[in-house]
Amino acid sequence: ICRAYPDLRMVFEHISDRRSIDFVASLPDRVAGTITAHHLLLTLDDVIGANMNPHTFCKPVVKGPKDREELQQAVFSGSSKFFFGSDSAPHLKTKKESGAAAGGIYSSPYAVPLMAELFEQQGQLKKLENFMSVFGPKFYGLKPAKEKLVLIKKESTIPAVTDRIVPLCAGKTVSWSIKA
């Protein structure tokens, strides 16, 4: 497709493993990939470890620790070919806890503090803004947003349930908050 359509910009959504990182990296700069908070934080053990957790089930399914580490390395490399894609899916708790659990994780209200914590833990906090809010709009040819989101170093706890939806990392205390 890249050779047949040399002017086409392409984004591979929600890349989840080493193969997809290598694939995106091997293509021209007009090809990029999005990476979700949940693929950077979770592994398959969070989904089907000791007990099945339908609230961590998403598509593509999160992979093993090695793939998670490789995704983190791609993000921390600072390459503009990889940027944030929330893939936030606010499925009702009843739909996630049914025999046919809906695939998707509700992450949007908590993704930024969770990513700030991850980037800080890895000594990469300086790269957070580019990953979360610069590389994507630039790839799509959009102007930077005029509105600013301000993070503050203040603990907050992600609720266990919000509006009948279980969010990513429900119940976890994170070290960052969004300033109101």
C-alpha positions in Angstrom: 0.0 0.0 0.0 2.9 2.4 0.8 4.4 1.9 -2.6 1.1 2.1 -4.5 0.0 5.3 -2.7 3.1 7.3 -2.0 1.2 10.3 -0.7 -1.1 8.4 1.7 -0.6 9.0 5.4 -1.4 5.9 7.4 -1.8 5.2 11.1 -1.8 1.8 12.6 -4.1 2.1 15.6 -3.3 0.6 19.0 -0.1 -1.3 18.2 0.5 -3.9 20.8 3.7 -5.8 20.2 7.2 -5.9 18.9 6.2 -6.9 15.4 4.0 -3.8 15.0 6.7 -1.5 16.3 9.2 -2.9 13.8 6.6 -2.7 11.0 5.8 1.0 11.7 9.5 1.9 12.2 10.4 0.3 8.9 8.0 2.4 6.9 8.4 6.0 5.7 7.6 8.9 8.1 4.1 9.2 6.6 3.3 6.0 8.6 2.8 6.1 12.3 1.3 4.0 15.1 -0.8 4.8 18.2 -0.2 3.2 21.5 -2.7 3.1 24.4 -2.2 3.6 28.1 -3.5 0.1 28.8 -1.0 -1.5 26.4 1.8 0.5 28.1 0.6 -0.6 31.6 -1.0 -4.0 31.5 0.0 -7.5 30.5 -2.0 -10.6 29.6 -1.6 -11.7 33.3 -3.7 -8.7 34.3 -6.5 -10.1 32.1 -6.3 -13.9 32.6 -3.9 -14.3 35.6 -5.1 -15.9 38.8 -8.7 -14.8 37.9 -10.3 -13.5 34.8 -10.6 -9.7 34.9 -13.0 -8.6 32.1 -12.3 -4.9 32.8 -8.8 -5.4 31.4 -10.0 -7.2 28.3 -9.4 -5.2 25.1 -8.7 -5.6 21.4 -6.0 -6.0 20.5 -5.4 -8.0 23.6 -2.5 -6.9 25.8 0.5 -9.1 25.4 3.3 -10.3 27.7 5.8 -8.3 29.8 8.3 -8.3 26.9 5.9 -6.7 24.5 4.9 -4.1 27.1 8.5 -3.3 27.7 9.1 -3.0 23.9 6.1 -0.6 23.6 7.5 1.5 26.4 10.9 1.6 24.8 9.3 2.8 21.5 7.5 5.5 23.3 10.5 6.6 25.4 12.7 6.6 22.3 11.1 10.0 21.4 10.2 8.9 17.9 7.3 10.9 16.5 6.2 7.8 14.7 4.6 6.6 17.9 2.0 8.7 19.7 -0.9 8.3 22.1 -4.2 6.9 21.1 -6.7 6.5 24.0 -9.0 3.8 22.5 -11.1 4.6 25.5 -14.2 2.3 25.5 -16.7 3.1 28.3 -18.6 -0.2 28.4 -21.1 -0.6 31.2 -20.0 -2.9 34.0 -22.9 -5.2 33.2 -21.6 -5.5 29.6 -18.0 -6.3 30.7 -19.1 -8.8 33.4 -21.3 -10.9 31.0 -20.6 -14.2 29.3 -19.6 -12.2 26.2 -17.5 -9.5 27.7 -17.2 -6.3 25.6 -13.7 -5.7 24.5 -12.3 -2.3 25.5 -11.1 -0.3 28.5 -12.4 3.0 29.8 -9.3 5.1 30.2 -9.9 8.7 29.1 -10.4 10.5 32.4 -7.3 8.8 33.9 -4.9 8.2 31.0 -2.9 11.4 31.5 -2.1 11.0 35.2 -1.4 7.3 34.6 1.0 8.2 31.8 2.6 10.9 33.8 3.3 8.4 36.6 4.8 5.8 34.1 6.9 8.4 32.4 8.2 9.8 35.7 9.0 6.3 37.0 11.1 5.7 33.9 12.8 9.0 34.1 11.1 10.1 30.9 8.8 12.9 32.1 10.2 15.4 29.6 8.8 13.2 26.7 5.3 13.0 28.0 3.9 16.1 26.3 5.2 15.1 22.8 3.8 11.6 23.1 0.4 12.7 24.5 -0.3 15.9 22.7 2.3 17.0 20.1 3.2 14.1 17.8 -0.4 13.0 17.0 -1.7 16.4 15.9 1.5 17.2 14.0 1.2 13.9 12.1 -2.4 14.8 11.1 -1.4 18.3 10.1 -3.3 20.0 13.0 -2.3 23.0 14.9 -1.4 22.6 18.5 -4.4 23.0 20.9 -4.7 26.4 22.5 -6.1 24.9 25.7 -3.6 23.6 28.2 -4.0 20.7 30.6 -2.0 21.2 33.7 -0.7 18.2 35.7 0.1 18.6 39.4 2.1 16.3 41.6 -0.8 15.4 43.9 -2.0 11.9 44.7 -5.4 10.9 43.4 -7.3 7.7 43.5 -9.0 6.3 40.4 -12.5 5.4 41.4 -13.5 1.7 41.5 -16.6 2.5 39.4 -17.7 5.7 37.8 -21.2 6.0 36.2 -21.6 2.2 36.2 -18.2 1.8 34.3 -15.0 0.3 35.7 -12.0 2.5 34.6 -8.5 1.5 33.8 -6.5 0.9 37.0 -9.7 1.2 39.1 -8.9 1.8 42.8 -5.2 2.6 42.2 -3.7 5.7 43.7 -1.6 7.6 41.2 1.0 10.3 42.0 -0.4 12.9 39.5 -3.6 14.8 39.1 -5.1 17.1 36.5 -5.5 20.6 37.9 -9.1 21.7 38.0 
